Amino acid sequence: MLLLDTHAAIWFATEDDSLDRRSRHLAVAALKDGRLSLSAVSFWEIALLVAKGRLRSIAHRATLATADERLLKWKHPLKRQDARR
């Protein structure tokens, strides 16, 4: 499993050159193998950046897997999956 921090996830999703070639290659391979991960906090941080206008919305196919009731009830278009099931 490859866990990206918030900045790396944003750079990966927006194809920003701030993410070096080796890191991008590792992230692409992890994505293809279904091993690419983000913490729940990164989803929250990205949503805050979008809400504050500091980042435009990022198109993604991500699903947040969490057992946190607050995140499962969060009013946001992000797909969520209950990790307890």
ABEGO torsion letter per residue (X at the ends): XBBBBAAAAAAAAAGBAABBAAAAAAAAAAAAAGABBBBAAAAAAAAAAAAAGABBBBBBABBBBBABAAAAABBBABBBBBAAX
